[in-house]
């Protein structure tokens, strides 16, 4: 019962943090949730015993799956160069540089433990990053690069962490073994994610065609897929994190089949939005709940001033290493693009500052990873520097969240990223093609439907009204000499008027139901139709 009460309290605090962040928009939501977590630690003496394995299983698969599902795939593959440079090269560079810095700064910290700490703080966190960028006006291309990095760099960071811990326990390290393990983690994890997603959706589609389906079945299936992919990958010794990401990316391609009903997609999006908000919030509340205990254990062996100095040095070192790597990578990509006569994938100097100093947000993966450090060595002696390593990792998480939450929204609006007019042209062309397909479908249905043969005049009049909507869209293909920006403003004005009309319809229906002129069941049905229309316009 105590555990259930803690969970319910955390959910209540997540809800309260959402209200508070809306009331005080200048207050970053993750920091509010961390503060609430600290209140939980103060109010409950026993605290929460955070098992890293359980933490990984409960929180990371659905959140990573959702990020992989929703991340734009065109940008992911187009900017694969800078993404891989950050996800692989930067992690190794950070592990080597920060490991040597930590060992030089704290000689009592063994080199293997220093490398383990550097490995666990090297990958950025997709959960924390998505929470920050949701409120920061980052240019889309820069945001996609950072999201792609955070989705892929976990495997490289955790592989380095695993072998650094093994070296600390056994005193040995094999580069060949580490390389082979990394390849298997990546290939096995991606394979599990793709296989589970494709197999689950094919079985569901076959059973649904034969027996039909309940409305909640495809939604529940989408929630279970990331857990299945994660567990299968972990069972065969591959990366469960990459399996969840690969499952999400595969799910986005499975969705292109168009088998899901429109109402299913609307309801599923609402369910996943709720899960994302709740799980993100609980992660940060848990982080805040762990912080007082982490600080107390570290302060038992080191002076507070010494801990502050170590934390400052580690955070500045991470910023410097990331900035150097990002700047060098962007320069290299720019030179290569000029040599090939193509547009550079990188961004300008301010974008490098944003990516290098502010967007390296750490979070759940760093916390769970450092807490998984062994308590004792093989001979039974305490693991050297464990409490200090946990404290430094927590300071990195807190510092990166604080800096990104406060400074990123301010600086991101001043970042210039090359515009992508081809995206707007592609959208206009797609709308035009869809409108033409709609006109042809209406023309065929006007005579093909059995009801149309029985009442041709009625269907002819209905077809005229529907065709008028498509004709209006087809006139906006730019061939009439009108400026595209003017047309988009006209669309925005029309959308605002339609939304105002829908709101009036909804208010009228609610008023009729309150005065019992119509039943509440009928009101819900009609309001549902209006809500779906409003979702289309929004």
BATI-975386 format. One line per 3 residues: number of its first residue (from 1); for each residue x, y, z of C-alpha. Coordinates in steps of 0.05 Angstrom, whole numbers, plus 5000, padded with zeros to 4 digits. Layout:
BEGIN
NUM	X,Y,Z  ... .
END
This chain:
BEGIN
1	5000,5000,5000  5057,5047,5015  5085,5040,4944 .
4	5016,5053,4914  5009,5116,4956  5077,5140,4932 .
7	5058,5128,4859  4992,5164,4866  5026,5222,4902 .
10	5077,5228,4846  5022,5229,4793  4987,5283,4833 .
13	5051,5323,4836  5061,5316,4761  4991,5343,4751 .
16	5004,5400,4799  5069,5417,4764  5032,5424,4699 .
19	4984,5474,4729  5041,5512,4762  5081,5515,4698 .
22	5021,5543,4661  5010,5594,4716  5084,5614,4716 .
25	5108,5603,4645  5178,5629,4661  5187,5571,4710 .
28	5215,5509,4673  5170,5449,4682  5226,5397,4694 .
31	5255,5440,4751  5186,5447,4782  5179,5371,4781 .
34	5248,5361,4811  5229,5410,4867  5165,5371,4881 .
37	5207,5307,4884  5251,5338,4937  5187,5352,4977 .
40	5169,5279,4972  5238,5261,5000  5227,5308,5058 .
43	5157,5283,5074  5170,5208,5069  5227,5184,5111 .
46	5234,5116,5076  5241,5147,5007  5237,5109,4941 .
49	5285,5051,4930  5302,5061,4857  5321,4996,4822 .
52	5357,5016,4757  5332,4954,4719  5260,4966,4738 .
55	5268,5040,4723  5294,5025,4654  5238,4976,4639 .
58	5180,5019,4663  5199,5087,4636  5248,5084,4578 .
61	5215,5036,4528  5149,5075,4518  5183,5143,4517 .
64	5238,5122,4469  5187,5086,4426  5145,5149,4421 .
67	5205,5193,4404  5225,5144,4349  5154,5142,4324 .
70	5145,5217,4319  5214,5241,4298  5214,5263,4225 .
73	5248,5208,4186  5267,5253,4127  5309,5297,4173 .
76	5337,5237,4209  5365,5206,4146  5383,5272,4112 .
79	5425,5295,4171  5454,5226,4187  5525,5254,4182 .
82	5521,5304,4240  5475,5258,4279  5524,5199,4277 .
85	5582,5246,4291  5547,5268,4355  5519,5200,4374 .
88	5583,5160,4364  5643,5205,4357  5624,5255,4411 .
91	5610,5200,4461  5678,5167,4452  5712,5235,4453 .
94	5675,5254,4517  5691,5188,4552  5765,5194,4537 .
97	5771,5268,4553  5727,5269,4614  5756,5205,4641 .
100	5826,5233,4640  5802,5299,4669  5766,5264,4726 .
103	5826,5221,4743  5872,5282,4742  5823,5323,4784 .
106	5809,5268,4834  5871,5222,4838  5837,5178,4889 .
109	5785,5159,4836  5812,5099,4797  5819,5109,4722 .
112	5768,5055,4705  5717,5087,4752  5732,5155,4721 .
115	5718,5127,4652  5654,5094,4677  5629,5161,4704 .
118	5649,5196,4640  5612,5143,4599  5548,5150,4639 .
121	5546,5226,4633  5565,5227,4559  5498,5210,4525 .
124	5444,5262,4523  5375,5242,4544  5316,5241,4495 .
127	5265,5247,4550  5297,5308,4581  5312,5339,4513 .
130	5240,5332,4489  5215,5364,4553  5261,5424,4543 .
133	5253,5433,4467  5177,5430,4474  5182,5499,4505 .
136	5243,5526,4468  5233,5555,4398  5289,5514,4367 .
139	5291,5514,4291  5263,5448,4265  5327,5424,4232 .
142	5370,5436,4294  5318,5403,4338  5316,5341,4293 .
145	5392,5334,4295  5392,5339,4372  5334,5289,4377 .
148	5369,5241,4331  5432,5246,4372  5396,5233,4437 .
151	5360,5172,4408  5424,5139,4383  5479,5158,4431 .
154	5453,5116,4489  5480,5051,4461  5551,5078,4451 .
157	5551,5110,4520  5524,5048,4556  5574,5003,4520 .
160	5631,5046,4544  5601,5046,4614  5593,4970,4614 .
163	5666,4958,4596  5692,5011,4643  5655,4978,4701 .
166	5681,4910,4679  5752,4939,4678  5742,4967,4748 .
169	5718,4899,4774  5769,4854,4738  5826,4901,4722 .
172	5825,4882,4648  5799,4911,4583  5794,4885,4512 .
175	5783,4933,4454  5765,4876,4407  5713,4849,4456 .
178	5684,4919,4467  5678,4930,4391  5644,4863,4380 .
181	5596,4876,4437  5578,4944,4410  5563,4915,4341 .
184	5519,4861,4371  5483,4910,4417  5466,4955,4357 .
187	5448,4901,4306  5411,4857,4356  5373,4916,4386 .
190	5351,4945,4320  5332,4876,4294  5289,4861,4355 .
193	5253,4927,4350  5237,4919,4276  5217,4845,4283 .
196	5170,4855,4342  5135,4915,4310  5125,4883,4242 .
199	5103,4816,4270  5054,4846,4321  5021,4891,4269 .
202	5015,4836,4218  4983,4788,4267  4936,4843,4291 .
205	4916,4861,4219  4902,4788,4202  4860,4776,4264 .
208	4822,4841,4255  4803,4825,4183  4774,4759,4206 .
211	4741,4776,4272  4738,4852,4277  4768,4891,4334 .
214	4750,4932,4395  4767,5005,4393  4820,4999,4447 .
217	4857,4939,4419  4904,4975,4370  4919,5027,4424 .
220	4937,4974,4475  4979,4939,4423  5019,5002,4410 .
223	5032,5009,4484  5056,4937,4491  5102,4936,4430 .
226	5160,4976,4461  5160,4933,4523  5162,4870,4481 .
229	5219,4896,4438  5259,4919,4499  5250,4853,4537 .
232	5268,4810,4477  5331,4851,4463  5353,4848,4535 .
235	5340,4773,4538  5388,4760,4480  5440,4808,4506 .
238	5426,4865,4457  5408,4938,4469  5337,4945,4495 .
241	5343,5020,4486  5358,5015,4412  5303,4962,4405 .
244	5252,5011,4433  5276,5067,4386  5277,5020,4326 .
247	5207,4996,4343  5182,5068,4343  5215,5084,4277 .
250	5186,5020,4247  5117,5037,4274  5117,5103,4236 .
253	5128,5065,4171  5075,5013,4189  5026,5070,4199 .
256	5035,5090,4126  4993,5029,4108  4932,5069,4130 .
259	4898,5009,4162  4881,5045,4227  4814,5080,4232 .
262	4813,5156,4238  4781,5152,4307  4834,5102,4329 .
265	4889,5150,4309  4856,5208,4346  4845,5167,4410 .
268	4914,5135,4406  4948,5203,4400  4910,5226,4463 .
271	4931,5164,4502  5004,5172,4482  5004,5246,4499 .
274	4979,5229,4568  5031,5174,4577  5086,5220,4554 .
277	5066,5275,4602  5058,5228,4661  5121,5187,4651 .
280	5164,5248,4636  5138,5281,4699  5149,5220,4744 .
283	5221,5214,4719  5237,5285,4741  5199,5277,4807 .
286	5239,5214,4821  5303,5251,4805  5285,5305,4855 .
289	5267,5252,4907  5335,5219,4899  5376,5283,4903 .
292	5376,5295,4980  5399,5224,4993  5453,5228,4939 .
295	5479,5293,4969  5478,5265,5040  5518,5203,5021 .
298	5570,5243,4983  5576,5295,5039  5592,5239,5088 .
301	5660,5229,5054  5675,5298,5024  5668,5371,5045 .
304	5612,5410,5012  5661,5460,4982  5701,5404,4952 .
307	5639,5372,4923  5618,5439,4892  5687,5448,4861 .
310	5685,5378,4832  5615,5388,4804  5634,5455,4772 .
313	5696,5425,4740  5658,5366,4712  5603,5408,4682 .
316	5650,5459,4651  5692,5402,4623  5631,5370,4590 .
319	5611,5436,4560  5681,5449,4533  5689,5379,4504 .
322	5621,5382,4470  5633,5452,4443  5701,5432,4413 .
325	5672,5370,4380  5610,5405,4352  5651,5462,4324 .
328	5701,5415,4292  5646,5372,4263  5609,5430,4233 .
331	5672,5457,4202  5688,5389,4172  5618,5381,4144 .
334	5619,5451,4115  5686,5440,4080  5663,5373,4053 .
337	5598,5403,4027  5634,5459,3992  5682,5409,3961 .
340	5623,5368,3935  5584,5430,3913  5525,5415,3958 .
343	5490,5451,4015  5521,5439,4083  5482,5399,4134 .
346	5509,5440,4191  5486,5506,4219  5518,5572,4237 .
349	5562,5592,4294  5505,5608,4342  5474,5541,4327 .
352	5540,5509,4346  5538,5546,4412  5467,5522,4425 .
355	5483,5450,4408  5550,5453,4443  5535,5487,4509 .
358	5460,5485,4522  5428,5426,4487  5470,5371,4519 .
361	5415,5354,4569  5424,5293,4613  5368,5258,4649 .
364	5338,5190,4664  5390,5146,4629  5448,5180,4665 .
367	5413,5173,4733  5394,5100,4724  5462,5083,4694 .
370	5503,5112,4751  5457,5080,4803  5472,5012,4771 .
373	5545,5017,4793  5562,4957,4837  5564,4966,4912 .
376	5625,4922,4922  5683,4894,4882  5695,4820,4869 .
379	5735,4814,4934  5679,4845,4976  5711,4914,4986 .
382	5667,4975,4972  5666,5000,4900  5715,5058,4899 .
385	5685,5127,4892  5613,5103,4881  5579,5157,4924 .
388	5621,5211,4892  5606,5185,4822  5531,5184,4836 .
391	5535,5255,4863  5574,5282,4803  5526,5248,4754 .
394	5466,5280,4791  5500,5348,4789  5509,5341,4713 .
397	5435,5324,4705  5413,5383,4748  5462,5432,4717 .
400	5445,5413,4645  5370,5418,4659  5377,5485,4694 .
403	5421,5516,4639  5379,5488,4582  5312,5507,4614 .
406	5333,5579,4629  5380,5596,4572  5359,5553,4513 .
409	5291,5588,4500  5326,5655,4501  5384,5637,4455 .
412	5346,5590,4409  5304,5647,4380  5368,5681,4358 .
415	5396,5620,4322  5395,5623,4247  5386,5557,4211 .
418	5382,5554,4135  5310,5556,4112  5279,5496,4079 .
421	5230,5523,4026  5227,5454,3993  5186,5430,4053 .
424	5132,5483,4041  5132,5466,3966  5125,5393,3982 .
427	5066,5407,4028  5032,5450,3975  5041,5396,3923 .
430	5015,5342,3970  4953,5382,3986  4940,5393,3912 .
433	4948,5319,3895  4902,5300,3953  4849,5349,3930 .
436	4851,5322,3859  4844,5251,3886  4784,5274,3927 .
439	4750,5305,3866  4759,5240,3827  4732,5199,3885 .
442	4670,5243,3891  4657,5238,3816  4661,5162,3819 .
445	4619,5156,3883  4565,5201,3854  4543,5146,3807 .
448	4573,5083,3838  4540,5083,3906  4476,5042,3909 .
451	4440,5098,3945  4459,5146,3890  4422,5105,3838 .
454	4358,5108,3878  4361,5184,3889  4407,5214,3836 .
457	4383,5286,3844  4398,5287,3918  4467,5259,3908 .
460	4481,5306,3850  4465,5366,3895  4508,5337,3951 .
463	4565,5326,3902  4562,5399,3880  4570,5422,3952 .
466	4628,5375,3965  4662,5391,3899  4658,5465,3915 .
469	4704,5454,3974  4755,5417,3931  4750,5468,3875 .
472	4769,5523,3925  4831,5484,3944  4850,5468,3872 .
475	4847,5542,3854  4903,5555,3904  4957,5518,3865 .
478	4994,5583,3851  4978,5583,3777  4931,5643,3783 .
481	4988,5689,3802  4969,5698,3874  5024,5702,3925 .
484	5033,5637,3965  5041,5676,4030  4975,5713,4018 .
487	4940,5646,4006  4968,5618,4071  4944,5679,4109 .
490	4875,5670,4078  4875,5597,4099  4893,5619,4170 .
493	4836,5669,4170  4787,5617,4145  4811,5568,4197 .
496	4800,5619,4253  4729,5632,4229  4713,5558,4224 .
499	4740,5546,4294  4696,5602,4321  4636,5571,4287 .
502	4651,5502,4315  4658,5531,4385  4590,5564,4378 .
505	4559,5498,4355  4589,5462,4414  4565,5514,4464 .
508	4495,5509,4435  4494,5433,4441  4518,5436,4514 .
511	4464,5488,4529  4411,5444,4498  4435,5384,4539 .
514	4437,5425,4604  4364,5446,4593  4346,5374,4574 .
517	4322,5392,4504  4367,5336,4479  4396,5275,4515 .
520	4466,5275,4541  4481,5215,4496  4462,5254,4434 .
523	4501,5314,4458  4564,5271,4467  4556,5242,4397 .
526	4548,5310,4363  4603,5342,4404  4649,5285,4385 .
529	4638,5301,4311  4653,5374,4324  4716,5356,4364 .
532	4742,5314,4305  4730,5372,4258  4765,5420,4305 .
535	4825,5372,4310  4829,5375,4234  4831,5451,4233 .
538	4881,5455,4290 .
END
